[in-house]
Amino acid sequence: MRWPPTRRILTGRPFRLSRGTVLDIGLAACGTGLDVLVSAGSWSGPGPAPAWVGTGFALLAGLPMGLLRRRPGPVAVYLSVLLVICDQLGAFTVNTLQVLLPISMGVLARSHGWGWTAPAAVLASAATAVNLADPGIAVTSNTWFYSVGLIAAPVLIGRYLRGQEGRRKEDPAPLLDLLLAGGGVALSVLTTWPYWHGGELPVWAVALGVMLAGLALGVVRHLPGAVLLLESLALVVADQYAPRTGNSLQLLALVALGVFATRAAWPWVAAAYSLTCSVAAIVVVDDPADVTPFRVVALMTMVTAPVAIGRYLGVRQAQARHAAELTAERGRAARLAERERIAREVHDIVAHHVGAMVLRASAAQYAGASGPAAEALADIRDTGHRVLEDLRGLLAVLRDPDETLGPDLGADLALANMLADPGDVLRDAVARMSAAGLRVDLRVSAEAEHAPLVVRASAARIVQEGLTNVLKHAGPGAHAEVDVKMRPDALTVEVRNGPGTSRPPEALPSHGQGIAGMRERTRAFGGHVTAGPAEGGGWRLTASLPVPGGGPHCRVAGRPA
């Protein structure tokens, strides 16, 4: 029984937050912390503003990020309106909103269609243009270019990711690297180009450095440490020679730090964290007098966020790889087990026919054969005995190694398996399913009885598995029809069932390899298996087992096989 959170608190039972809830809380905390770091103490209203005003704006800007995953459309509209309000009030929270708004637009484009994305993008671009235009000055073409480009870039990236949903690609890594490089260039250029003229370096040099810093994200998955060093160097150079561009490029360094944290060991992560904190302090702090314990903690918290996200993603990736390997190993074990069962049955059938051959040779000897015929019969009998001994050895290896049966009892059971008739297996399967509540109609054509024993045995096992699946998924009370027919070149099996009349048991054991086992059996004969929904509801399973020699007239020693 799952307890509601309130009851768990009242009863003292512990409860856990879901991973999605933890991620939402983290997004809200990161958004609030970003505004505290950027604009705390920078209220520009008339006269000194109390501290609670800056804290209130930080909460207004950051807390809605907790709803971003579930309600990206309303969050984007809210941030656009808040951006205009903060611009009119002169609050420095606009710097934070100019970062959070493109992020929300990217998430919106990723999860919703154009019906939500297009109006929200127009509103976000207009809000950005209002913020960029100085009071009393008309909106210029440069302002429109910047405001539209800042919103269009995340929207295009989000739409691209949405378009890739459900598509299977053999190697998506090059596309991902290209996407990272394009996103890095778009971010670095769109957030720094108004300040290219304000430094000591020529404009082309600043532009080249900014684009190189963005392009470096294209190899961050392969060389995260080198990219982190490059971004750190770019930040230091930008702070020295191209003021006001370092704050924008700092996000690239945080991305590189997060990717580095997904793979590196903790000592290297600690060293990268210290380097990023030092570089961020160089960029953020202009006057040593501005360094306060609060700002130091805020800066360290901001750099901690990508490290925490990177370590979390690294653990998740490791778990996903382990789960994939475990699933592959289980599938391989199931296929090997099915092949083992097939090999045992083949050996059982061969032993059955060899035993019959030995018995006939012995009977011919006792009937009075003489001369060369007697010697040939004696050789056949001796060779048959040796083959049976070898087969018993092979069967002992293929049997369960943990089996504790004695040698005599094990040999008796092996002989019983060798002499099992496929018809008896079919009738036993129908009887068992009928006892479990399944209504089964079995039809076996007369020609099918003349197929080789190994083919009929595999067909019987396929019918067994098919009826078991009907019971599992359709439940007791369902009606199943089984047809075993002989075509000119193959033995066909068809298992059909209609819609279930009751709910199937929830705890039925299943290894998930029933269809795979049937395919293994039919593949051994060069046949095939198809399974899918039937017309009018229910399920239909068909299998085709090619018959060596072509058709029901196969003969062995002049008699039907």
C-alpha positions as CSV (number, residue, x, y, z in Angstrom):
1,M,0.0,0.0,0.0
2,R,1.3,3.5,-0.9
3,W,0.8,6.0,1.8
4,P,0.0,9.7,1.0
5,P,2.6,12.1,2.1
6,T,0.4,13.6,4.9
7,R,-0.3,10.1,6.3
8,R,3.3,9.2,6.2
9,I,4.2,12.3,8.2
10,L,1.4,11.6,10.8
11,T,2.4,7.9,11.1
12,G,6.1,8.5,11.2
13,R,6.7,6.5,8.0
14,P,9.5,7.9,5.8
15,F,8.7,9.0,2.3
16,R,10.8,10.0,-0.7
17,L,10.5,12.7,-3.2
18,S,10.4,11.7,-6.8
19,R,13.3,12.5,-9.1
20,G,11.2,14.9,-11.1
21,T,10.3,16.8,-7.9
22,V,13.9,17.0,-6.9
23,L,14.8,18.4,-10.3
24,D,12.0,21.0,-10.1
25,I,13.2,22.1,-6.7
26,G,16.8,22.3,-8.1
27,L,15.6,24.4,-11.0
28,A,13.8,26.9,-8.8
29,A,16.8,27.1,-6.4
30,C,19.2,27.7,-9.3
31,G,17.1,30.4,-10.8
32,T,16.8,32.2,-7.5
33,G,20.5,31.8,-6.7
34,L,21.4,33.2,-10.2
35,D,19.5,36.3,-9.5
36,V,20.9,36.7,-6.0
37,L,24.4,36.4,-7.5
38,V,23.8,38.8,-10.3
39,S,21.6,41.5,-8.8
40,A,21.6,41.3,-5.0
41,G,22.3,44.8,-3.6
42,S,21.9,46.5,-7.0
43,W,18.3,47.9,-6.7
44,S,18.2,51.1,-8.8
45,G,15.0,52.6,-7.6
46,P,14.8,56.0,-5.9
47,G,16.8,55.9,-2.7
48,P,18.2,52.8,-1.0
49,A,16.0,49.8,-1.1
50,P,15.8,47.3,1.8
51,A,17.3,43.8,1.4
52,W,13.9,42.2,1.2
53,V,13.1,43.9,-2.0
54,G,16.0,42.3,-3.9
55,T,15.2,39.0,-2.2
56,G,11.6,39.3,-3.4
57,F,12.6,40.0,-7.0
58,A,15.0,37.0,-6.9
59,L,12.1,34.8,-5.7
60,L,9.8,36.2,-8.4
61,A,12.3,35.4,-11.1
62,G,13.6,32.1,-9.9
63,L,10.8,30.2,-8.2
64,P,8.7,29.8,-11.5
65,M,11.6,27.7,-12.9
66,G,10.3,24.9,-10.7
67,L,7.3,24.7,-13.0
68,L,9.3,24.9,-16.2
69,R,9.2,21.1,-17.0
70,R,5.5,20.8,-16.6
71,R,4.2,24.3,-17.6
72,P,6.8,25.8,-19.9
73,G,4.3,28.0,-21.8
74,P,2.9,29.9,-18.8
75,V,6.4,30.2,-17.4
76,A,7.7,31.8,-20.6
77,V,4.8,34.2,-20.7
78,Y,5.2,35.1,-17.0
79,L,9.0,35.8,-17.5
80,S,8.3,38.0,-20.5
81,V,5.8,40.1,-18.5
82,L,8.1,40.2,-15.5
83,L,11.0,41.3,-17.8
84,V,8.9,44.4,-18.9
85,I,7.9,45.2,-15.4
86,C,11.4,45.0,-14.0
87,D,12.7,47.1,-16.9
88,Q,10.2,49.8,-16.1
89,L,11.0,49.7,-12.4
90,G,14.8,49.7,-13.1
91,A,15.4,46.4,-11.2
92,F,18.6,44.6,-12.1
93,T,16.7,41.4,-12.1
94,V,16.3,42.0,-15.8
95,N,19.8,40.6,-16.3
96,T,18.7,37.3,-14.8
97,L,15.4,37.3,-16.8
98,Q,17.4,37.7,-20.0
99,V,19.0,34.4,-19.2
100,L,16.0,32.5,-17.9
101,L,13.6,33.6,-20.7
102,P,15.6,32.0,-23.6
103,I,16.0,28.8,-21.5
104,S,12.2,28.7,-21.0
105,M,11.6,29.3,-24.7
106,G,13.9,26.4,-25.6
107,V,12.1,24.0,-23.2
108,L,8.7,25.2,-24.6
109,A,9.8,24.6,-28.2
110,R,11.1,21.2,-27.2
111,S,7.9,20.0,-25.5
112,H,5.1,21.9,-27.4
113,G,4.0,22.7,-30.9
114,W,3.9,26.0,-32.7
115,G,0.5,26.8,-31.2
116,W,2.2,27.7,-27.9
117,T,5.7,28.4,-29.1
118,A,5.1,31.0,-31.8
119,P,3.0,33.4,-29.7
120,A,5.3,33.0,-26.7
121,A,8.3,33.7,-28.9
122,V,6.8,36.9,-30.3
123,L,6.0,38.0,-26.7
124,A,9.5,37.1,-25.5
125,S,11.2,39.0,-28.4
126,A,9.0,42.1,-27.8
127,A,9.8,42.0,-24.1
128,T,13.5,41.7,-24.8
129,A,13.4,44.6,-27.3
130,V,11.6,46.8,-24.7
131,N,14.3,46.0,-22.2
132,L,17.2,46.7,-24.6
133,A,15.8,50.0,-25.9
134,D,16.7,53.0,-23.7
135,P,13.9,55.1,-22.4
136,G,12.7,57.6,-24.9
137,I,14.7,56.1,-27.8
138,A,13.0,54.2,-30.7
139,V,13.8,50.6,-31.1
140,T,16.6,50.3,-33.7
141,S,17.3,47.5,-36.2
142,N,20.2,46.3,-34.1
143,T,17.9,46.0,-31.1
144,W,15.4,43.9,-33.1
145,F,18.2,41.7,-34.4
146,Y,19.5,41.0,-30.9
147,S,16.1,40.5,-29.3
148,V,14.8,38.2,-32.1
149,G,18.1,36.3,-32.3
150,L,18.3,35.7,-28.6
151,I,14.9,34.1,-28.6
152,A,15.1,32.4,-32.0
153,A,18.3,30.4,-31.2
154,P,16.8,28.4,-28.3
155,V,13.5,28.0,-30.2
156,L,15.2,26.5,-33.2
157,I,17.3,24.2,-31.0
158,G,14.2,23.1,-29.1
159,R,12.3,22.4,-32.4
160,Y,15.2,20.4,-33.7
161,L,15.3,18.2,-30.6
162,R,11.5,17.8,-30.8
163,G,11.9,16.7,-34.4
164,Q,14.4,14.0,-33.5
165,E,12.0,12.2,-31.1
166,G,11.2,8.7,-32.1
167,R,13.8,8.6,-34.9
168,R,16.4,5.8,-34.8
169,K,19.9,6.9,-35.7
170,E,22.8,4.6,-35.9
171,D,25.3,7.2,-34.5
172,P,23.8,10.4,-33.2
173,A,27.1,11.6,-31.7
174,P,28.2,13.8,-34.7
175,L,24.8,15.5,-34.7
176,L,25.0,16.1,-31.0
177,D,28.5,17.6,-31.3
178,L,27.3,19.8,-34.1
179,L,24.3,20.9,-32.0
180,L,26.6,21.8,-29.1
181,A,28.9,23.8,-31.3
182,G,26.1,25.7,-32.9
183,G,24.4,26.4,-29.6
184,G,27.7,27.6,-28.1
185,V,28.4,30.0,-31.0
186,A,24.8,31.3,-30.9
187,L,25.0,31.9,-27.2
188,S,28.4,33.5,-27.2
189,V,27.7,35.8,-30.2
190,L,24.2,36.9,-29.3
191,T,25.1,37.7,-25.7
192,T,28.4,39.6,-26.4
193,W,28.2,41.4,-29.8
194,P,26.9,44.7,-28.4
195,Y,30.2,45.0,-26.4
196,W,32.7,44.1,-29.1
197,H,33.6,47.8,-29.6
198,G,34.2,48.6,-25.9
199,G,37.6,46.9,-25.4
200,E,41.2,47.5,-26.4
201,L,41.2,44.7,-29.0
202,P,39.9,45.2,-32.5
203,V,36.4,44.1,-33.2
204,W,37.5,41.2,-35.5
205,A,39.8,39.8,-32.8
206,V,37.0,39.9,-30.2
207,A,34.6,38.3,-32.6
208,L,37.0,35.5,-33.5
209,G,37.7,34.8,-29.8
210,V,34.0,34.7,-28.9
211,M,33.2,32.3,-31.8
212,L,36.1,30.0,-30.9
213,A,34.9,29.9,-27.3
214,G,31.5,28.8,-28.6
215,L,32.8,26.3,-31.1
216,A,34.8,24.6,-28.4
217,L,31.6,23.1,-27.0
218,G,31.5,20.9,-30.1
219,V,34.3,18.8,-28.6
220,V,33.4,19.1,-24.9
221,R,32.0,15.5,-24.8
222,H,35.4,14.2,-26.0
223,L,37.8,16.6,-24.3
224,P,36.0,18.2,-21.4
225,G,39.2,19.0,-19.5
226,A,40.8,20.8,-22.4
227,V,37.6,22.7,-23.2
228,L,37.4,23.8,-19.6
229,L,40.9,25.1,-19.6
230,L,40.2,26.9,-22.9
231,E,37.1,28.5,-21.6
232,S,38.8,29.6,-18.4
233,L,41.6,31.2,-20.4
234,A,39.1,32.9,-22.7
235,L,37.3,34.3,-19.6
236,V,40.5,35.8,-18.2
237,V,41.5,37.3,-21.5
238,A,38.0,38.7,-22.0
239,D,37.9,40.3,-18.6
240,Q,41.2,42.0,-19.3
241,Y,40.8,43.1,-22.9
242,A,37.1,43.0,-23.7
243,P,35.1,44.1,-20.6
244,R,31.4,43.1,-20.2
245,T,31.9,40.0,-22.4
246,G,33.2,37.7,-19.6
247,N,29.9,37.4,-17.8
248,S,28.2,36.0,-20.9
249,L,31.1,33.6,-21.7
250,Q,31.1,32.3,-18.1
251,L,28.1,30.0,-18.9
252,L,30.3,28.1,-21.4
253,A,32.8,27.4,-18.7
254,L,30.0,26.1,-16.4
255,V,28.8,23.8,-19.2
256,A,32.3,22.4,-19.7
257,L,32.6,21.9,-15.9
258,G,29.4,20.0,-15.8
259,V,30.4,17.7,-18.6
260,F,33.9,17.2,-17.0
261,A,32.2,16.2,-13.7
262,T,30.2,13.4,-15.4
263,R,33.4,11.5,-16.2
264,A,36.3,12.6,-14.0
265,A,37.2,11.2,-10.6
266,W,36.5,13.3,-7.5
267,P,40.1,14.7,-7.1
268,W,40.1,16.0,-10.7
269,V,36.5,17.4,-10.2
270,A,37.7,19.2,-7.0
271,A,40.6,20.8,-9.0
272,A,38.3,21.8,-11.8
273,Y,35.8,23.3,-9.3
274,S,38.6,25.4,-7.7
275,L,39.8,26.6,-11.1
276,T,36.3,27.6,-12.2
277,C,35.6,29.4,-8.9
278,S,38.9,31.3,-9.2
279,V,38.2,32.4,-12.8
280,A,34.6,33.3,-11.9
281,A,35.8,35.5,-9.1
282,I,38.2,37.3,-11.4
283,V,35.4,38.0,-13.8
284,V,32.7,38.9,-11.3
285,V,34.7,41.0,-8.8
286,D,35.7,44.4,-10.0
287,D,36.6,46.0,-6.6
288,P,38.1,43.9,-3.8
289,A,36.0,45.9,-1.4
290,D,32.9,44.3,-2.9
291,V,34.0,40.8,-1.6
292,T,31.7,39.7,1.2
293,P,31.1,36.3,2.8
294,F,27.6,36.3,1.2
295,R,28.9,36.9,-2.3
296,V,31.6,34.2,-1.8
297,V,29.0,31.6,-0.8
298,A,26.7,32.6,-3.7
299,L,29.6,32.3,-6.2
300,M,30.6,28.9,-4.8
301,T,27.0,27.8,-4.9
302,M,26.6,28.8,-8.5
303,V,29.7,26.8,-9.5
304,T,28.5,23.9,-7.4
305,A,25.3,23.5,-9.5
306,P,27.0,22.2,-12.7
307,V,29.2,19.8,-10.7
308,A,26.1,18.4,-8.9
309,I,24.2,18.0,-12.2
310,G,27.2,16.4,-13.9
311,R,27.8,13.9,-11.1
312,Y,24.1,13.0,-11.1
313,L,24.0,12.5,-14.9
314,G,27.2,10.5,-14.7
315,V,25.6,8.1,-12.2
316,R,22.5,7.8,-14.3
317,Q,24.6,7.1,-17.4
318,A,26.5,4.4,-15.5
319,Q,23.2,2.8,-14.3
320,A,21.8,2.9,-17.8
321,R,24.9,1.2,-19.2
322,H,24.8,-1.4,-16.5
323,A,21.1,-2.0,-17.1
324,A,21.7,-2.4,-20.9
325,E,24.5,-4.8,-20.3
326,L,22.4,-6.8,-17.9
327,T,19.5,-6.9,-20.3
328,A,21.8,-8.0,-23.1
329,E,23.3,-10.7,-20.9
330,R,19.8,-12.0,-19.9
331,G,18.8,-12.1,-23.5
332,R,21.9,-14.0,-24.4
333,A,21.4,-16.4,-21.5
334,A,17.8,-17.0,-22.6
335,R,18.9,-17.7,-26.2
336,L,21.6,-20.1,-25.0
337,A,19.0,-21.9,-22.8
338,E,16.6,-22.2,-25.8
339,R,19.4,-23.5,-28.0
340,E,20.3,-26.0,-25.2
341,R,16.7,-27.2,-25.1
342,I,16.6,-27.6,-28.9
343,A,19.9,-29.5,-28.8
344,R,18.6,-31.9,-26.1
345,E,15.5,-32.6,-28.2
346,V,17.5,-33.2,-31.3
347,H,19.8,-35.6,-29.4
348,D,16.7,-37.3,-28.0
349,I,15.2,-37.8,-31.4
350,V,18.5,-39.1,-32.9
351,A,18.9,-41.5,-30.0
352,H,15.4,-42.7,-30.5
353,H,16.0,-43.6,-34.1
354,V,19.4,-45.1,-33.4
355,G,17.9,-47.2,-30.7
356,A,15.2,-48.4,-33.1
357,M,17.9,-49.2,-35.6
358,V,19.9,-51.2,-33.1
359,L,16.8,-53.1,-32.1
360,R,16.0,-54.0,-35.7
361,A,19.5,-55.1,-36.4
362,S,19.4,-57.4,-33.3
363,A,16.0,-58.8,-34.3
364,A,17.4,-59.6,-37.8
365,Q,20.3,-61.4,-36.2
366,Y,18.1,-63.4,-34.0
367,A,15.9,-64.3,-37.0
368,G,18.8,-66.3,-38.4
369,A,20.7,-64.0,-40.7
370,S,24.1,-65.5,-41.8
371,G,27.1,-64.7,-43.9
372,P,28.0,-61.1,-44.8
373,A,24.6,-60.0,-43.8
374,A,25.1,-61.2,-40.2
375,E,28.5,-59.4,-40.0
376,A,26.9,-56.2,-41.3
377,L,24.1,-56.5,-38.8
378,A,26.6,-57.1,-36.0
379,D,28.6,-54.0,-37.0
380,I,25.4,-51.9,-37.1
381,R,24.5,-53.1,-33.7
382,D,27.9,-52.4,-32.1
383,T,28.1,-49.0,-33.8
384,G,24.6,-48.1,-32.6
385,H,25.6,-49.0,-29.1
386,R,28.6,-46.8,-29.2
387,V,26.5,-43.9,-30.6
388,L,24.0,-44.3,-27.8
389,E,26.7,-44.2,-25.2
390,D,28.1,-41.1,-26.8
391,L,24.7,-39.5,-26.9
392,R,24.1,-40.3,-23.3
393,G,27.3,-38.6,-22.4
394,L,26.3,-35.5,-24.4
395,L,22.9,-35.5,-22.9
396,A,24.4,-35.7,-19.4
397,V,26.4,-32.5,-20.1
398,L,23.4,-30.7,-21.5
399,R,21.2,-31.6,-18.5
400,D,21.0,-29.4,-15.4
401,P,24.5,-29.6,-13.8
402,D,22.8,-29.2,-10.3
403,E,20.6,-32.2,-10.9
404,T,20.9,-34.7,-8.0
405,L,19.3,-37.7,-9.7
406,G,21.1,-41.0,-9.5
407,P,22.6,-42.5,-12.7
408,D,19.9,-45.1,-13.1
409,L,17.0,-42.8,-12.6
410,G,18.6,-40.1,-14.7
411,A,19.0,-42.7,-17.6
412,D,15.4,-43.7,-17.2
413,L,14.2,-40.1,-17.5
414,A,16.5,-39.5,-20.4
415,L,15.0,-42.5,-22.2
416,A,11.5,-41.3,-21.4
417,N,12.3,-37.9,-23.0
418,M,13.8,-39.7,-26.0
419,L,10.6,-41.6,-26.6
420,A,8.2,-38.6,-26.1
421,D,5.8,-38.3,-29.0
422,P,5.0,-34.8,-30.3
423,G,1.3,-35.8,-30.4
424,D,1.4,-36.6,-26.7
425,V,3.1,-33.2,-26.1
426,L,0.3,-31.4,-28.0
427,R,-2.5,-33.2,-26.1
428,D,-0.8,-32.7,-22.8
429,A,-0.4,-28.9,-23.5
430,V,-4.1,-28.7,-24.5
431,A,-5.1,-30.6,-21.3
432,R,-3.1,-28.3,-19.1
433,M,-4.4,-25.1,-20.6
434,S,-8.0,-26.4,-20.4
435,A,-7.5,-27.2,-16.7
436,A,-6.3,-23.6,-16.3
437,G,-9.5,-22.2,-17.8
438,L,-8.5,-21.8,-21.4
439,R,-10.9,-23.1,-24.1
440,V,-8.8,-24.7,-26.8
441,D,-9.7,-26.2,-30.2
442,L,-6.9,-28.3,-31.6
443,R,-6.9,-29.3,-35.2
444,V,-4.1,-31.4,-36.6
445,S,-4.2,-32.5,-40.2
446,A,-3.5,-36.1,-41.1
447,E,-0.6,-35.1,-43.4
448,A,1.1,-33.4,-40.5
449,E,1.6,-36.7,-38.8
450,H,3.9,-37.8,-41.6
451,A,6.4,-34.8,-41.1
452,P,9.8,-35.7,-39.7
453,L,9.8,-36.2,-35.9
454,V,12.2,-33.3,-35.2
455,V,9.9,-30.9,-37.1
456,R,6.8,-32.2,-35.3
457,A,8.6,-31.9,-31.9
458,S,9.5,-28.3,-32.6
459,A,5.9,-27.5,-33.7
460,A,4.6,-29.1,-30.5
461,R,6.9,-26.9,-28.4
462,I,5.7,-23.8,-30.3
463,V,2.1,-24.7,-29.6
464,Q,3.0,-25.1,-26.0
465,E,4.6,-21.6,-25.8
466,G,1.8,-20.0,-27.8
467,L,-1.0,-21.4,-25.5
468,T,1.0,-20.3,-22.5
469,N,1.2,-16.7,-23.9
470,V,-2.6,-16.8,-24.6
471,L,-3.2,-17.7,-20.9
472,K,-0.8,-15.0,-19.7
473,H,-2.2,-12.2,-21.8
474,A,-5.8,-13.1,-22.5
475,G,-6.5,-14.8,-19.2
476,P,-8.7,-17.7,-18.2
477,G,-11.9,-18.0,-20.2
478,A,-10.4,-16.9,-23.5
479,H,-10.9,-19.1,-26.6
480,A,-7.9,-20.3,-28.5
481,E,-7.7,-22.2,-31.8
482,V,-4.7,-24.2,-32.8
483,D,-4.2,-25.4,-36.4
484,V,-1.3,-27.7,-37.4
485,K,-1.2,-28.2,-41.2
486,M,1.1,-29.6,-43.8
487,R,1.9,-27.6,-46.9
488,P,3.9,-29.0,-49.8
489,D,7.2,-27.7,-48.4
490,A,6.6,-26.9,-44.7
491,L,4.7,-27.7,-41.6
492,T,2.7,-24.7,-40.4
493,V,1.4,-23.8,-36.9
494,E,-1.2,-21.2,-36.2
495,V,-2.4,-20.2,-32.7
496,R,-5.3,-17.7,-32.6
497,N,-7.2,-16.3,-29.7
498,G,-10.0,-13.7,-29.3
499,P,-10.3,-10.9,-26.8
500,G,-9.9,-12.1,-23.2
501,T,-13.0,-12.5,-21.2
502,S,-11.3,-11.9,-17.8
503,R,-8.3,-10.1,-16.5
504,P,-5.2,-12.1,-16.8
505,P,-3.3,-12.9,-13.6
506,E,-0.9,-10.1,-12.6
507,A,1.7,-12.3,-11.1
508,L,2.3,-14.8,-13.9
509,P,6.0,-15.5,-14.3
510,S,7.6,-14.6,-17.6
511,H,11.1,-14.4,-18.8
512,G,10.1,-12.3,-21.8
513,Q,11.8,-14.6,-24.3
514,G,8.9,-16.7,-25.6
515,I,8.8,-15.3,-29.1
516,A,12.6,-15.2,-29.2
517,G,12.6,-19.0,-28.3
518,M,10.1,-19.7,-31.1
519,R,12.3,-17.8,-33.6
520,E,15.3,-19.8,-32.5
521,R,13.5,-23.0,-33.2
522,T,12.2,-22.0,-36.6
523,R,15.5,-20.4,-37.6
524,A,17.1,-23.8,-37.1
525,F,15.0,-25.2,-39.9
526,G,15.2,-22.0,-42.1
527,G,11.6,-21.0,-41.2
528,H,10.0,-18.0,-39.6
529,V,7.6,-16.8,-36.9
530,T,5.1,-13.9,-37.1
531,A,3.0,-12.6,-34.2
532,G,0.6,-9.7,-34.1
533,P,-2.9,-8.5,-33.4
534,A,-5.7,-10.4,-35.1
535,E,-8.7,-9.0,-36.9
536,G,-11.6,-8.4,-34.5
537,G,-9.3,-8.4,-31.5
538,G,-7.1,-10.9,-29.9
539,W,-3.7,-12.2,-31.1
540,R,-2.4,-14.4,-34.0
541,L,0.8,-16.5,-34.0
542,T,2.0,-18.3,-37.1
543,A,5.1,-20.4,-37.6
544,S,6.4,-22.1,-40.7
545,L,8.9,-25.1,-40.4
546,P,10.3,-26.2,-43.7
547,V,10.4,-29.9,-44.2
548,P,13.5,-31.5,-45.7
549,G,12.7,-33.5,-48.8
550,G,9.5,-31.6,-49.5
551,G,6.2,-32.5,-48.0
552,P,4.3,-35.2,-46.3
553,H,5.6,-38.1,-48.3
554,C,9.0,-38.2,-46.6
555,R,10.0,-41.8,-45.9
556,V,12.5,-43.4,-43.7
557,A,13.4,-47.0,-44.4
558,G,10.3,-47.3,-46.6
559,R,7.8,-46.3,-43.9
560,P,6.4,-42.9,-42.8
561,A,9.0,-41.0,-40.7
